[in-house]
């Protein structure tokens, strides 16, 4: 029992700092591409999600509020990297798509993130990475369940 509590405490103590450090390294890796942190994350997630992504769906995926995302999207649209258009069935909803230039920039971002993951996870067996992913998914599900009950 004591060993379990010690392991749980160690896990809880490491989650936040590791997440923040990983994010900082990603931000640093992306800084030379000439786009802001928020723009880079919006672009790479648009690339991963594909064409015709709803604005609200992108906000949920990158865990920001829609008003925050709108400011970023205005900048990306002005830079010619993203196009927005109204949904035919719901004029209030906006769909997003990368422009050709936006796709090029997003692919550069994705390449940098792939390189960062390769560096950080080098030497860690695939099975260990898969175990961490499963554990984090279970914790995330429990957090979502707890939030839904409140």
Secondary structure, 3 states (H helix, E strand, C coil): CHHHHHHHHHHHHHHHHHHHHHHHHHHHHHHHHCCCHHHHHHHHHHHHHCCCEEHHHHHHHHCCCHHHHHHHHHHHHHCCCEEEEECCCCCCCEEEEECHHHHHHHHHHHHHHHHHHHHHHCCCCHHHHHHHHHHHHHHHHHHHHHHHHC
